[in-house]
Amino acid sequence: MYESYIKEVPIMDLKKEECDKSLIQSILESQKKLDLAHKNFEYAKGDLVDYYAYQIKSEQAKIDYLLKQAKNKKVVINAINSKK
């Protein structure tokens, strides 16, 4: 089980639309990681139970932070255009 690390572009260097899109993508990626951690936790044994419990807690904290940032920046998702 290897995780890849991607160098992210600093948000300050992005335009508002790009910043909003990046923030939304980060939230969606973190939600996928959280869902995966929950599934892995269900089948974990031994020391992996603690590992996935910490992973769930860290991903939830990351999502909470990102959602707070999105709320503060008043990010709005246009659901009509996003389906096209």
DRENVO-737403 format. One record per residue: residue number from 1; x, y, z of N, C-alpha, C in turn; chain; residue in three letters. Coordinates in nm, 3 decimals. Each point is the difference from the previous one (the first is absolute). Example, Ala and Ser with C-alpha at 12.3 -4.5 7.8 and 13.67 -1.06 7.14 Angstrom:
! residues 2
[node 1,[1.319,-0.569,0.780],[-0.089,0.119,0.000],[0.090,0.120,0.000],"A","ALA"],
[node 2,[-0.035,0.105,-0.072],[0.082,0.119,0.006],[-0.077,0.109,0.073],"A","SER"],
//
This chain:
! residues 84
[node 1,[0.085,-0.117,0.000],[-0.085,0.117,0.000],[0.089,0.124,0.000],"A","MET"],
[node 2,[0.008,0.064,-0.114],[0.081,0.119,-0.015],[-0.090,0.118,-0.033],"A","TYR"],
[node 3,[0.034,0.114,0.056],[-0.074,0.122,-0.029],[0.089,0.090,-0.083],"A","GLU"],
[node 4,[-0.059,0.065,-0.094],[0.077,0.092,-0.082],[-0.018,0.142,0.052],"A","SER"],
[node 5,[0.105,0.076,-0.010],[-0.003,0.138,0.045],[0.015,0.090,-0.122],"A","TYR"],
[node 6,[-0.093,0.090,-0.015],[-0.002,0.090,-0.114],[0.030,0.140,0.048],"A","ILE"],
[node 7,[0.094,0.066,-0.065],[0.031,0.137,0.035],[-0.115,0.087,-0.045],"A","LYS"],
[node 8,[-0.059,0.070,0.094],[-0.114,0.084,-0.031],[0.045,0.142,-0.030],"A","GLU"],
[node 9,[-0.074,0.065,-0.088],[0.026,0.140,-0.033],[-0.053,0.085,0.114],"A","VAL"],
[node 10,[0.078,0.094,0.050],[-0.050,0.086,0.108],[-0.127,0.072,-0.043],"A","PRO"],
[node 11,[-0.098,0.001,0.088],[-0.129,0.060,-0.031],[0.013,0.149,-0.029],"A","ILE"],
[node 12,[0.097,0.065,0.062],[0.016,0.145,-0.020],[0.035,0.033,-0.146],"A","MET"],
[node 13,[0.059,-0.096,-0.074],[0.041,0.024,-0.138],[-0.113,-0.024,-0.099],"A","ASP"],
[node 14,[-0.116,-0.043,0.047],[-0.111,-0.033,-0.088],[-0.103,0.112,-0.007],"A","LEU"],
[node 15,[-0.075,0.004,-0.110],[-0.112,0.093,-0.012],[-0.113,-0.051,0.087],"A","LYS"],
[node 16,[-0.100,0.085,0.024],[-0.111,-0.039,0.088],[-0.071,-0.126,-0.049],"A","LYS"],
[node 17,[-0.029,-0.008,-0.130],[-0.070,-0.116,-0.054],[0.084,-0.126,0.017],"A","GLU"],
[node 18,[0.129,0.012,-0.028],[0.090,-0.114,0.014],[0.014,-0.040,0.145],"A","GLU"],
[node 19,[0.004,0.099,0.088],[0.010,-0.026,0.143],[-0.124,-0.075,0.049],"A","CYS"],
[node 20,[-0.118,0.046,-0.043],[-0.124,-0.065,0.040],[-0.005,-0.143,-0.052],"A","ASP"],
[node 21,[0.040,-0.019,-0.124],[0.000,-0.134,-0.060],[0.097,-0.091,0.074],"A","LYS"],
[node 22,[0.117,0.051,0.033],[0.099,-0.077,0.073],[-0.051,-0.040,0.139],"A","SER"],
[node 23,[-0.067,0.091,0.065],[-0.056,-0.025,0.132],[-0.107,-0.110,-0.007],"A","LEU"],
[node 24,[-0.087,0.009,-0.099],[-0.105,-0.100,-0.017],[0.059,-0.136,-0.032],"A","ILE"],
[node 25,[0.102,-0.004,-0.086],[0.066,-0.125,-0.033],[0.066,-0.063,0.123],"A","GLN"],
[node 26,[0.060,0.083,0.083],[0.063,-0.049,0.122],[-0.104,-0.061,0.094],"A","SER"],
[node 27,[-0.116,0.064,0.010],[-0.106,-0.052,0.085],[-0.048,-0.135,-0.052],"A","ILE"],
[node 28,[-0.020,-0.011,-0.131],[-0.048,-0.125,-0.059],[0.103,-0.112,0.015],"A","LEU"],
[node 29,[0.127,0.031,-0.020],[0.106,-0.100,0.016],[0.009,-0.046,0.145],"A","GLU"],
[node 30,[-0.011,0.092,0.093],[0.006,-0.035,0.142],[-0.120,-0.085,0.039],"A","SER"],
[node 31,[-0.116,0.029,-0.059],[-0.119,-0.081,0.029],[0.018,-0.143,-0.050],"A","GLN"],
[node 32,[0.062,-0.016,-0.118],[0.028,-0.135,-0.051],[0.096,-0.074,0.091],"A","LYS"],
[node 33,[0.104,0.070,0.046],[0.096,-0.062,0.092],[-0.066,-0.038,0.131],"A","LYS"],
[node 34,[-0.092,0.084,0.048],[-0.071,-0.030,0.123],[-0.089,-0.123,-0.017],"A","LEU"],
[node 35,[-0.071,-0.007,-0.111],[-0.084,-0.117,-0.026],[0.083,-0.128,-0.007],"A","ASP"],
[node 36,[0.114,0.007,-0.065],[0.089,-0.115,-0.010],[0.052,-0.041,0.138],"A","LEU"],
[node 37,[0.036,0.098,0.081],[0.049,-0.030,0.134],[-0.109,-0.067,0.085],"A","ALA"],
[node 38,[-0.125,0.045,-0.016],[-0.111,-0.063,0.072],[-0.017,-0.146,-0.044],"A","HIS"],
[node 39,[0.009,-0.024,-0.130],[-0.013,-0.138,-0.050],[0.114,-0.087,0.049],"A","LYS"],
[node 40,[0.122,0.052,-0.004],[0.115,-0.076,0.048],[-0.009,-0.026,0.150],"A","ASN"],
[node 41,[-0.054,0.096,0.074],[-0.013,-0.015,0.145],[-0.092,-0.117,0.035],"A","PHE"],
[node 42,[-0.104,-0.020,-0.081],[-0.094,-0.108,0.026],[0.066,-0.136,-0.004],"A","GLU"],
[node 43,[0.102,-0.017,-0.083],[0.065,-0.129,-0.017],[0.139,-0.008,0.064],"A","TYR"],
[node 44,[0.040,0.104,0.068],[0.134,0.005,0.059],[0.009,-0.090,0.122],"A","ALA"],
[node 45,[0.121,-0.051,0.021],[0.028,-0.085,0.116],[0.131,0.045,0.062],"A","LYS"],
[node 46,[0.011,-0.020,0.128],[0.124,0.031,0.071],[0.032,0.148,0.002],"A","GLY"],
[node 47,[0.126,0.030,-0.031],[0.048,0.138,0.004],[-0.061,0.087,-0.109],"A","ASP"],
[node 48,[-0.053,-0.062,-0.106],[-0.059,0.079,-0.107],[-0.127,0.072,0.044],"A","LEU"],
[node 49,[-0.064,-0.051,0.106],[-0.119,0.067,0.052],[0.036,0.141,0.045],"A","VAL"],
[node 50,[0.109,0.012,0.074],[0.046,0.132,0.045],[0.040,0.088,-0.117],"A","ASP"],
[node 51,[0.069,-0.060,-0.097],[0.044,0.076,-0.117],[-0.118,0.062,-0.073],"A","TYR"],
[node 52,[-0.101,-0.080,-0.028],[-0.116,0.052,-0.073],[-0.084,0.095,0.085],"A","TYR"],
[node 53,[-0.002,-0.022,0.131],[-0.071,0.094,0.088],[0.066,0.138,-0.006],"A","ALA"],
[node 54,[0.132,0.004,0.004],[0.072,0.127,-0.011],[-0.018,0.061,-0.139],"A","TYR"],
[node 55,[-0.001,-0.085,-0.103],[-0.018,0.050,-0.136],[-0.140,0.061,-0.016],"A","GLN"],
[node 56,[-0.100,-0.064,0.057],[-0.136,0.054,-0.005],[-0.005,0.135,0.070],"A","ILE"],
[node 57,[0.061,0.007,0.117],[-0.001,0.125,0.076],[0.073,0.111,-0.075],"A","LYS"],
[node 58,[0.112,-0.031,-0.062],[0.076,0.103,-0.070],[-0.072,0.047,-0.127],"A","SER"],
[node 59,[-0.060,-0.091,-0.074],[-0.074,0.039,-0.120],[-0.123,0.082,0.036],"A","GLU"],
[node 60,[-0.067,-0.036,0.110],[-0.117,0.077,0.041],[0.040,0.142,0.042],"A","GLN"],
[node 61,[0.114,0.011,0.069],[0.049,0.132,0.038],[0.036,0.083,-0.124],"A","ALA"],
[node 62,[0.058,-0.065,-0.101],[0.036,0.070,-0.123],[-0.126,0.048,-0.072],"A","LYS"],
[node 63,[-0.101,-0.085,-0.007],[-0.125,0.038,-0.066],[-0.066,0.116,0.075],"A","ILE"],
[node 64,[-0.002,-0.008,0.132],[-0.059,0.108,0.080],[0.072,0.133,-0.029],"A","ASP"],
[node 65,[0.132,-0.005,-0.006],[0.078,0.121,-0.028],[-0.031,0.054,-0.140],"A","TYR"],
[node 66,[-0.002,-0.089,-0.100],[-0.025,0.043,-0.137],[-0.141,0.056,-0.016],"A","LEU"],
[node 67,[-0.098,-0.061,0.066],[-0.136,0.050,-0.007],[-0.011,0.138,0.065],"A","LEU"],
[node 68,[0.073,0.019,0.109],[0.000,0.131,0.065],[0.062,0.105,-0.092],"A","LYS"],
[node 69,[0.109,-0.039,-0.069],[0.063,0.092,-0.095],[-0.096,0.035,-0.114],"A","GLN"],
[node 70,[-0.070,-0.101,-0.051],[-0.095,0.023,-0.109],[-0.113,0.091,0.046],"A","ALA"],
[node 71,[-0.046,-0.019,0.122],[-0.108,0.084,0.052],[0.048,0.144,0.018],"A","LYS"],
[node 72,[0.120,0.017,0.053],[0.054,0.135,0.021],[0.023,0.073,-0.132],"A","ASN"],
[node 73,[0.036,-0.075,-0.104],[0.024,0.061,-0.131],[-0.128,0.008,-0.083],"A","LYS"],
[node 74,[-0.110,-0.047,0.059],[-0.130,0.002,-0.067],[0.004,-0.071,-0.135],"A","LYS"],
[node 75,[0.060,-0.119,0.000],[0.007,-0.080,-0.121],[-0.138,-0.057,-0.029],"A","VAL"],
[node 76,[-0.045,0.019,-0.123],[-0.131,-0.051,-0.042],[0.021,-0.098,-0.113],"A","VAL"],
[node 77,[-0.066,-0.115,0.011],[0.008,-0.100,-0.105],[-0.126,0.013,-0.085],"A","ILE"],
[node 78,[0.021,0.020,-0.128],[-0.112,0.010,-0.092],[-0.033,-0.140,-0.049],"A","ASN"],
[node 79,[-0.100,-0.063,0.062],[-0.035,-0.138,-0.029],[-0.054,-0.018,-0.141],"A","ALA"],
[node 80,[-0.062,0.101,-0.056],[-0.057,-0.012,-0.135],[0.110,-0.013,-0.103],"A","ILE"],
[node 81,[0.102,0.084,0.007],[0.108,-0.004,-0.097],[0.097,-0.114,0.025],"A","ASN"],
[node 82,[0.011,-0.048,0.122],[0.097,-0.104,0.030],[-0.042,-0.135,-0.055],"A","SER"],
[node 83,[-0.128,-0.019,-0.034],[-0.048,-0.127,-0.054],[0.026,-0.013,-0.150],"A","LYS"],
[node 84,[0.028,0.110,-0.065],[0.021,-0.003,-0.146],[0.136,-0.051,-0.037],"A","LYS"],
//
